[in-house]
């Protein structure tokens, strides 16, 4: 008897035949990936991996954006470096789970696909994008590295030179360019990505499941030899260090990071959407202030402890 699907709050699992759908369901948050969503994506991929009847999986999203990247606001909940590292490492585990599950995955990309969303898309086997889809990898401009094994995954899909271009310049690019460099395999009219990805997944699911799985495994082995993700376990340390802004000796301005992420994820928002984003950023600023206050208190406690132990705190 097959185990039941994992409990999900930020995703939806749909379909009961050879084609399953895994839908990001944080539309009001532009499907920004919180630690909870990353855990659920990994758990859902593991569950789908164990379902023999499933041959293909469509990875899609509700709302106007495919994915706004990592939910940086969630970092305010972690008051130690170890906890922050564990949370950021969930992205690597998510990408690995999606990439290695047995069913062939097809991403259906509508709207904005930003940062970690590009890593999720790159972890899928094939990608279908709507003509108005917009891609961006803004991490370097934000002063943080692209984590979660994103660099080797992009090198596998588009090569080292194009990876350097897109990651270092942080420039936005459209679906046509994404197709021209091999990041997406189909471009369809706006609003049609889910349907087109479903049709492609159904076409593949009609083929031999054994041969599909063997082909996927062979391609994965060759891609891993080209650009292994073994060192991706260190990405979380690099990201946490960058967020702490070691060079200036204080945490990076999380509020400004959140402003920039929101701006890059937005695609000509309506007045109502702009107001919602303004309120959301205001809330995240409050979280950033709380984080700074907690850090100050922690530093004071460390100073007191060192004084009590007879150490020089200078």
Buried (B, 14 or more C-beta within 10 A) or exposed (E): EEEEBBEBEBBEBEBEEBBBBBBBBBEEBBBBBBBBBBBBBBBBBBBBBEBEEBBBBBBBBBBBBBBBBBBBBBBBBBEEEEBBBBBBBBBBBBBBBBBBBBBBBBBBBBBBBBBBBBBBBBBBBBBBBBBBBBBBBBBBBBBBBBBBBBBBBBBBBBBEEBBEBBBEEBEBBBBEBBBBBEBBBBBBEEEBBBBBBBBBBBEBBEEEBEEBBEBBEEEBEEBBEEBEBEEBEEBBBBBBBBBBBEEEEEBBBBBEBBBBBBEBBBBEBEEEBEEEBEEBBEEBBEBBEEBBEEBEEEEEEEEEEEEEEEEEEE
